[in-house]
Amino acid sequence: MKRIATTLRSFSVLLFAMLILQACNPFNTFCGSARPAPAIATLSASTITFEQVQQGFPLTVNGSNFVAASVVIINGVTLPTQVVSNQELQVTITTALISGPSTASVTVYTSGGNSGQIGCSSGGTSHALTLTITP
């Protein structure tokens, strides 16, 4: 009996360790509703004119792991964001955000999910892409 109990404890510890090492993925049931960190790949345009900004430029951000909680941030300002799909977000750039020719840092932020479990990361901020605004 002692040997069976020791074997079961060892198996339980091994199983728990394997689940933690999986971190946040579809097979780790401990992660609950954890969200993956967003990743951006491209912008619909990497260079636009200030005249386009004055008219209200619709910018599309393409990438992956976008969810309903994902938002586009330009130069530290969170914009009203339309989530088109898990690979596409849209925002409108206006003079309220950009006051003249310059460059702007574009990132995507997703707030953390409700994981609260060891080994699970949730949400985060993508790397930045640069949007150039010319005269």
C-alpha positions in Angstrom: 0.0 0.0 0.0 2.8 2.4 0.9 4.4 1.8 -2.5 1.1 2.6 -4.3 0.6 5.8 -2.3 4.2 6.9 -3.0 3.7 6.2 -6.7 0.5 8.2 -6.8 2.1 11.2 -5.1 5.0 11.1 -7.5 2.6 10.9 -10.5 0.5 13.8 -9.1 3.6 16.0 -8.7 4.8 15.1 -12.2 1.4 15.9 -13.7 1.2 19.2 -11.9 4.7 20.1 -13.1 3.9 19.2 -16.6 0.8 21.5 -16.6 2.7 24.4 -15.2 5.4 24.0 -17.8 2.8 24.1 -20.6 2.1 27.7 -19.5 -0.8 29.3 -21.3 -2.0 27.1 -24.2 -5.2 25.3 -25.1 -4.2 22.1 -23.2 -3.4 23.8 -19.9 -6.8 23.8 -18.1 -5.3 25.7 -15.2 -5.0 28.9 -17.4 -8.8 29.5 -17.4 -9.6 32.5 -19.6 -6.0 33.7 -20.1 -5.5 35.8 -23.2 -2.5 35.5 -25.5 -0.3 38.6 -25.9 -1.1 40.5 -29.1 1.4 40.6 -32.0 1.3 43.2 -34.8 2.8 42.5 -38.2 1.9 45.4 -40.5 0.0 48.7 -40.8 -2.3 49.4 -43.8 0.1 52.3 -44.5 3.4 53.0 -42.8 3.6 56.5 -44.3 0.7 58.9 -44.6 0.4 62.7 -45.3 -0.7 65.2 -42.7 -3.5 66.1 -45.1 -4.8 62.5 -44.7 -4.7 63.0 -40.9 -6.7 66.2 -41.2 -9.3 64.2 -43.2 -9.4 61.4 -40.6 -7.2 58.5 -41.8 -8.6 55.0 -41.2 -5.6 52.9 -40.1 -5.7 49.1 -40.1 -3.4 47.2 -37.8 -2.8 43.6 -38.9 -1.4 40.9 -36.7 -2.6 38.1 -34.4 -4.1 37.2 -31.1 -6.5 40.2 -31.1 -9.6 39.8 -28.9 -12.5 42.1 -28.0 -10.4 43.7 -25.2 -7.5 44.6 -27.6 -6.9 48.3 -28.3 -4.6 50.3 -30.5 -2.2 52.8 -28.7 -0.5 55.5 -30.7 2.1 57.6 -28.9 0.7 56.4 -25.6 -2.9 57.4 -26.4 -5.5 54.6 -26.4 -7.8 55.0 -29.4 -11.4 53.8 -29.8 -10.6 50.5 -31.6 -12.8 48.3 -33.8 -11.9 44.7 -33.6 -12.6 43.3 -37.1 -11.1 39.9 -36.4 -8.5 38.2 -34.4 -6.0 39.4 -37.0 -7.3 42.9 -37.8 -8.0 46.1 -35.8 -9.1 49.5 -37.2 -8.8 53.0 -35.8 -9.1 56.5 -37.2 -6.2 59.0 -36.9 -7.2 62.6 -36.6 -5.5 65.9 -35.7 -6.7 65.4 -32.1 -3.9 62.8 -32.0 -1.4 64.0 -34.6 -0.8 67.8 -34.7 1.7 67.9 -37.6 4.3 65.9 -39.6 6.2 63.5 -37.3 6.5 59.8 -36.5 4.2 57.8 -34.3 4.6 54.6 -32.3 1.8 52.1 -32.8 1.2 49.2 -30.4 -1.7 47.0 -29.5 -2.6 46.3 -25.8 -4.7 43.4 -24.5 -5.7 43.5 -20.9 -5.1 40.3 -18.9 -7.7 37.6 -18.7 -9.0 36.0 -15.6 -6.3 33.3 -15.2 -4.7 34.0 -11.8 -2.9 30.6 -12.1 0.8 29.7 -11.7 2.5 29.4 -15.1 -0.1 31.4 -17.0 0.6 34.7 -18.6 -2.2 36.8 -19.9 -2.5 39.7 -22.2 0.2 42.3 -22.8 1.5 44.8 -25.2 2.8 44.1 -28.7 6.1 45.4 -30.1 5.9 48.8 -31.8 5.6 49.7 -35.4 6.4 53.2 -36.7 3.9 55.3 -38.6 5.4 58.3 -40.5 3.4 61.4 -41.1 4.8 63.6 -43.9 3.9 67.2 -44.8 
